[in-house]
Amino acid sequence: MGSDSATNLTNQFLIAMPGMADDNFAGSVVYLCEHTERGALGLVINKPSDIKLGRLFEKVDLPLDREELAEQPVYLGGPVQTERGFVLHERGEDDAADIDADGATYTSSLRIPGGMAMTTSKDVLEALANGAGPKRVLVTLGYAGWSAGQLEDEIARNGWITVDAKPEVIFETPTEQRYDKALSLLGIDPRMLSSEAGHA
């Protein structure tokens, strides 16, 4: 069958199971931006840091006049490259290579099939500072990465369950409710999950 038959989890949520041993990921929901035979890359969407977006913009010498954005937390996206910013944002219907909803083009943007875009270049922050840019964003420091086959292995060992991602969980759901909301997409009540196998 070859690797083409492998499940592609791009544009899905990974939801950490209660027994998750890795402290980096216990209780987390990860939005998977990329999943290939070479590995996977995602952003944790429910672990806010104590840094607000306004402060992050100050650090890169940009004003941020959008009050609703300035008060948003910057999220801890994962344990890799924690000094780098990653911007998860909506994109337009236009499927040109890297045109955003506002018609902007960003230098370093990953378009997620069926989903959003993840931009790592400063120009998306500049667009936001200018009052343009994507309407809804989630900014993280760092990302979560898995080498080839590692994520599949963790899923096989019941470390994660997956479900198709919904933007409203990322952009409209209060942070502390995102884990339960992601589970509810599967029709699962968090109280039904137990870290003890066989006690469902």
N, C-alpha and C positions, 0 to 999 in steps of 0.2 A: 504493500500500500504506500510506503514511503511517508515522509514527514507531512505531506499535504493532508493526510487524514487526521493529523493532530488537531485538537480543538484550539481555535484561535480565540483568545479571551479579550482581545482589544475592545475597548469601549464597554467593558464590564466592570462591576464592582467586585473586589475581593473582600469578603467579610471574614474577619478573624474569628475562629471558633473559640469557645470559652477556654479550652485547654492550651491555647497558644503559649508556648514556652518562651518565645522570643519577646523580651520586654519592649523592644522597638515597635512591636506590632500588636501586642495584647490590646483587645478592644478596638482595633482600628478598622476603618473602611478605606480601601485603596481604590482609586480610579485608575484602571489600567490603560495607559496611553499607547503602549506598543507591546506586542507579543509575537515573537517569531521563533524559528527553530534556534536562533542564537541566544534567546533569553527574553526577559521581559522588563519593562520599565513602567512604574506607576507612581502616583502621588497620594499620600495619605490625606484624606479630606476632613478628618474630624479630630485633629490634634492641634489646637491653637497654641501658638507661642505667646510670650508676653509682649511681643513687639506688635505695634499697630502699623497699618500700611502707611499712614502719614509719616511715621518715624523712618520707615524704610526709604520713603521718597526723599526725606531730608538727607539721609545718608548718601544718596546718589545725586544730591544737589538739584532735586526737582521739586517744584511746588505742587501740592495736590489740593486743588480747590473743591473737589467733589467730597463734601462732608460725609456722605454715606459710605464712601470708600475709605476715607482717612481713618475712620473709627474701626474698620474691619481688622481682625487680627491677621497676622501673617502666620501661616500654618507650618508645622513641622512635617515636611513632605516625605521624609524618610532619612535613613542614616548615611546616604551617599551624597557627597558634594554639598555639605550643609551650609557652606558659605555662598552658594549660588542660588539665585532666585529663579523660580519656575512659575510661569503665569498660565493658568488653565483658564480658557475663555471660550465663549461661544464664537462661532464663526457663521458667516453668511451662507445663504443657500448656494451662492455662486461657487462652483467647484473648481475655479481656476486655482492654480498651484498654491498661492498663499495670500489670497485676497480675503480680508476679514469683512465682517458685517458692515463696517463703516467704510469699506472700500480701501482700507489701508493695506499696505504690504509690509510684512515684517521680515527682517533678515533671516532670523533663525526660528522657524516655526514648523512644528510637526502637526500635520493635519491628521486627525484621528478618524479613520474610516467610520462613517455612520455617527460620528460623535462631534467632539469639540476640537479645539486646537490647543497646543501647548507651546508657548513661546519662551525662549530663553534670552532673547536679545533685548537690550535696553530700549529699543525704539517703541516697544509696546508700552513701556512705562512713560516714555515721553508723550505718546499719544494720549494716554490717560491724564497726564499732567496738563495737557492742552485742552482738556475737556472733551476730547474725541475718544478714540479707542473703543474697545468692546464695552458693552453695557454691563455685562456681568462677568466678574473675574474672581478667581481664587488664587492667591499668591502663596507659594510655599518656599521655604528654604530647604534644599535637599530633595532627594527623591529616593524611591525604593527600587532596587535593581535585583534581578535574579539572573544567574548564568543559565546556559542552555540546560533544559531539563529540570532545573532546580525547583521552579514553581510547580511544574506538573507533579514532581515528587512530593512537595509539601501538600498539594491538594489531595493526592492519593493517600497521604497519611492523615487526612481529615484536619489539616491545619487551617484550611480556608473553605468557604463555600462561595460560589459565584452566582451573579445575577446580572442581567442586562442593566447597564447604568441608566439612570434618569437624571437629567440636568437639574430638576427641581430639588433633588436630594442635596445636590452640591450648592445650589444658589439660593434656595428658598427655605430650606429646613434649618432651624437653629442647630448649632454645632452639636450640642449635647443630645440631640434627638436623631442625628444622622445614622448612627449604628442601628437603632431600632427601626428607623424608616427603611433603611436598606434591607434589613431582614424581612420587613413586612412586604417588600416586593416579591418575596418568595412565598408569602403567606405563612411566615413563621412568626410566632410570638416568642420574643426573647426568653420569656420565662420557661418555655418548653425546652430550651437548650440547657444541657448540663455538661460540665466538664467530665463527669463520670459517664463513660459509655454504658449503654444498656439501661439507663434510668430515665428514658424519655417519657 
